[in-house]
Amino acid sequence: MPPDRVSSTENPQLPRFVVQKHWARTLHYDFRLEVDGQLISWAVPKGPSRDPKVRRLAVRMPDHPLDYAAFEGTIPRGEYGAGAVLVWDTGAYEPLRPAGVSSKEWLHQDFLRFILHGAKLRGLWEMVRYRAGPSPKEMWLWIKLRDRFVQTGYDPESEPLSAVSGRTVDEIRGSEGIPAVSEHERPLEAWGQPCAEDPFQLGDEPGPTGIGPPGRLTQ
């Protein structure tokens, strides 16, 4: 690690991260990092990828309390985020921030680098602020950086089980009396109100040529 970087390896109490598979109005993944006593959150429509050539769109969402990182179950109809929630991955992480930069200042930077120590996600990752013209949404790109944990063509749906209970989303729904449905179908509109953590029909991620729309390099 370069000498001008600091990480929480010097602290035995590493901050936590969690990826929750969330069946709200649509199926998506919520990525959360513990920062200053709360969970900084992004909604990731297509979930994480271990392939460094893939850039996953991630939309900044409201912060959550720390105890939400352990939540797995169903949120009742009519409530915020109504639907099933599965802890897809969880573990510790090391924020790689410039020396002298506080956690709050780090979050305002355009590049966030960190090392994940999860069961499914490991190694070096980066969040890059994505400016796509005038938009009320704070959008980022979630990218796996090259190391020994990369996996070309990775699909998070290939690992559907909870990291804490070993259950699938359908099993969580079924355990609480909710009919199981295919994870590739949309849930019934009657299930709940649109959730603020819906992926917003954001469309595809930027193209492979760079950070930005296909064919345009905006780094």
C-alpha positions as CSV (number, residue, x, y, z in Angstrom):
1,M,0.0,0.0,0.0
2,P,1.4,3.4,-0.9
3,P,2.8,5.3,2.1
4,D,0.3,8.3,1.6
5,R,-2.6,5.9,2.2
6,V,-4.0,4.8,5.5
7,S,-6.4,2.0,6.2
8,S,-8.2,0.6,9.2
9,T,-5.9,-2.4,9.4
10,E,-4.2,-0.5,12.3
11,N,-7.5,-0.7,14.1
12,P,-8.7,-4.1,15.3
13,Q,-12.3,-2.9,15.0
14,L,-12.7,-2.8,11.2
15,P,-15.9,-1.1,9.9
16,R,-18.5,-3.4,8.4
17,F,-20.0,-3.7,4.9
18,V,-23.1,-5.6,3.8
19,V,-24.8,-6.4,0.4
20,Q,-28.5,-7.1,0.8
21,K,-30.5,-8.6,-2.0
22,H,-33.7,-6.7,-1.9
23,W,-36.9,-7.8,-3.6
24,A,-38.9,-4.5,-3.5
25,R,-40.7,-3.2,-6.5
26,T,-37.9,-4.7,-8.5
27,L,-35.1,-7.0,-7.6
28,H,-31.9,-5.2,-6.9
29,Y,-28.9,-5.2,-4.5
30,D,-28.2,-2.7,-1.7
31,F,-24.5,-2.0,-1.0
32,R,-23.8,-0.5,2.5
33,L,-20.6,0.7,4.1
34,E,-20.3,1.5,7.8
35,V,-19.1,5.1,8.1
36,D,-19.2,7.2,11.3
37,G,-21.9,5.1,13.0
38,Q,-24.2,4.7,10.1
39,L,-24.6,2.7,6.9
40,I,-23.9,4.7,3.7
41,S,-26.0,3.1,1.1
42,W,-26.3,2.6,-2.7
43,A,-28.9,0.7,-4.7
44,V,-27.2,-1.4,-7.4
45,P,-29.8,-2.6,-10.0
46,K,-27.7,-5.4,-11.4
47,G,-25.7,-6.3,-8.4
48,P,-21.9,-6.5,-8.0
49,S,-19.5,-7.9,-10.5
50,R,-16.0,-9.4,-9.9
51,D,-15.2,-8.7,-13.5
52,P,-13.0,-5.6,-13.7
53,K,-14.3,-4.8,-17.2
54,V,-17.8,-4.4,-15.8
55,R,-19.0,-1.1,-14.3
56,R,-22.1,-1.4,-12.1
57,L,-24.4,1.6,-11.8
58,A,-25.0,2.5,-8.1
59,V,-27.5,5.1,-6.9
60,R,-26.9,6.8,-3.5
61,M,-29.7,6.2,-1.1
62,P,-30.6,7.4,2.3
63,D,-28.4,6.3,5.2
64,H,-29.5,3.4,7.4
65,P,-28.8,2.6,11.1
66,L,-26.1,0.2,11.8
67,D,-28.4,-2.6,13.1
68,Y,-30.0,-2.8,9.6
69,A,-26.9,-4.5,8.4
70,A,-28.1,-7.7,10.1
71,F,-31.7,-7.5,8.9
72,E,-32.9,-10.5,6.8
73,G,-36.6,-11.1,6.4
74,T,-39.6,-9.3,4.9
75,I,-40.7,-5.7,5.2
76,P,-44.6,-5.5,5.4
77,R,-46.8,-4.2,2.7
78,G,-47.2,-0.5,2.6
79,E,-44.0,0.2,4.4
80,Y,-40.8,1.8,3.0
81,G,-39.0,-0.8,0.9
82,A,-41.8,-3.4,1.2
83,G,-40.5,-6.9,0.1
84,A,-38.0,-9.5,1.0
85,V,-34.4,-8.8,2.1
86,L,-31.6,-11.3,2.0
87,V,-28.0,-10.7,3.4
88,W,-26.2,-11.7,0.2
89,D,-22.7,-10.9,1.6
90,T,-21.2,-9.2,4.7
91,G,-17.9,-8.7,6.3
92,A,-15.3,-6.1,7.2
93,Y,-13.8,-3.5,4.9
94,E,-10.7,-1.3,4.8
95,P,-11.3,2.3,3.5
96,L,-8.2,3.4,1.5
97,R,-8.3,7.2,2.0
98,P,-5.5,9.8,1.7
99,A,-3.7,10.5,4.9
100,G,-5.3,13.2,6.9
101,V,-8.7,12.9,5.2
102,S,-11.6,12.3,7.5
103,S,-14.3,9.8,6.8
104,K,-16.8,12.6,6.0
105,E,-14.3,14.2,3.6
106,W,-13.6,10.9,2.0
107,L,-17.3,10.4,1.1
108,H,-17.3,13.7,-0.7
109,Q,-14.4,12.6,-3.0
110,D,-15.1,11.4,-6.6
111,F,-13.2,8.1,-6.0
112,L,-13.7,5.8,-3.1
113,R,-11.3,2.9,-2.8
114,F,-11.6,0.1,-0.3
115,I,-10.7,-3.6,0.4
116,L,-13.6,-5.9,1.1
117,H,-13.2,-9.0,3.3
118,G,-16.5,-10.8,2.7
119,A,-17.5,-14.3,1.9
120,K,-18.4,-13.5,-1.8
121,L,-16.7,-10.1,-2.4
122,R,-13.0,-9.8,-1.6
123,G,-10.1,-7.6,-2.6
124,L,-9.8,-4.1,-4.0
125,W,-12.9,-2.2,-5.2
126,E,-13.6,1.3,-6.2
127,M,-16.7,3.6,-6.3
128,V,-16.5,6.4,-8.9
129,R,-18.8,9.3,-9.0
130,Y,-20.7,9.3,-12.3
131,R,-21.8,12.6,-13.7
132,A,-24.5,11.9,-16.3
133,G,-25.9,15.4,-16.9
134,P,-28.6,17.1,-14.8
135,S,-30.1,14.6,-12.5
136,P,-31.5,14.7,-8.9
137,K,-29.9,11.3,-8.2
138,E,-26.3,10.9,-7.0
139,M,-25.0,8.2,-9.2
140,W,-21.8,6.2,-8.9
141,L,-20.0,3.3,-10.7
142,W,-19.0,0.3,-8.6
143,I,-15.9,-1.4,-10.1
144,K,-13.8,-4.4,-9.2
145,L,-10.1,-3.5,-9.5
146,R,-7.6,-6.0,-10.7
147,D,-6.2,-8.4,-8.1
148,R,-6.3,-12.2,-7.4
149,F,-10.0,-12.1,-6.7
150,V,-11.2,-11.0,-10.2
151,Q,-13.5,-13.3,-12.1
152,T,-14.4,-12.7,-15.7
153,G,-18.0,-13.0,-16.6
154,Y,-19.2,-13.1,-13.0
155,D,-22.9,-13.0,-12.3
156,P,-24.1,-12.5,-8.7
157,E,-27.2,-14.6,-9.5
158,S,-24.8,-17.6,-9.6
159,E,-24.6,-17.3,-5.8
160,P,-28.2,-16.8,-4.7
161,L,-27.9,-18.0,-1.1
162,S,-27.8,-15.8,2.0
163,A,-24.4,-15.4,3.6
164,V,-25.8,-15.8,7.1
165,S,-28.7,-18.2,6.8
166,G,-28.1,-20.1,3.5
167,R,-31.7,-19.3,2.3
168,T,-32.8,-17.9,-1.0
169,V,-35.1,-14.9,-1.4
170,D,-38.0,-17.2,-2.2
171,E,-37.4,-19.2,1.0
172,I,-37.4,-16.0,3.0
173,R,-40.7,-15.0,1.4
174,G,-42.2,-18.5,1.9
175,S,-41.2,-18.7,5.6
176,E,-43.4,-15.7,6.2
177,G,-46.4,-16.9,4.2
178,I,-45.6,-14.9,1.0
179,P,-46.0,-16.9,-2.2
180,A,-42.6,-17.7,-3.8
181,V,-42.0,-16.2,-7.3
182,S,-39.2,-16.5,-9.8
183,E,-36.4,-14.0,-9.1
184,H,-36.5,-13.0,-12.7
185,E,-40.2,-11.9,-12.6
186,R,-41.5,-8.7,-11.3
187,P,-43.5,-8.9,-8.1
188,L,-47.2,-8.0,-8.1
189,E,-47.8,-4.3,-7.9
190,A,-50.1,-5.1,-4.9
191,W,-47.1,-6.1,-2.8
192,G,-46.2,-2.6,-1.8
193,Q,-45.7,1.0,-2.7
194,P,-42.8,2.0,-4.9
195,C,-39.7,2.0,-2.8
196,A,-37.1,4.8,-2.7
197,E,-34.6,2.0,-3.1
198,D,-36.1,0.9,-6.5
199,P,-33.4,1.0,-9.2
200,F,-35.5,3.7,-10.9
201,Q,-35.4,2.0,-14.3
202,L,-32.0,3.5,-14.7
203,G,-31.0,1.4,-17.7
204,D,-27.7,0.0,-18.7
205,E,-24.3,0.8,-17.2
206,P,-21.8,2.9,-19.2
207,G,-20.0,1.2,-22.0
208,P,-16.6,-0.5,-21.9
209,T,-14.7,2.4,-23.3
210,G,-14.6,4.4,-20.2
211,I,-16.6,6.0,-17.4
212,G,-19.5,7.6,-19.2
213,P,-21.9,6.8,-22.0
214,P,-20.7,4.2,-24.6
215,G,-18.0,5.6,-26.8
216,R,-17.2,8.5,-24.5
217,L,-14.3,8.7,-22.0
218,T,-15.0,11.0,-19.1
219,Q,-12.2,10.1,-16.6
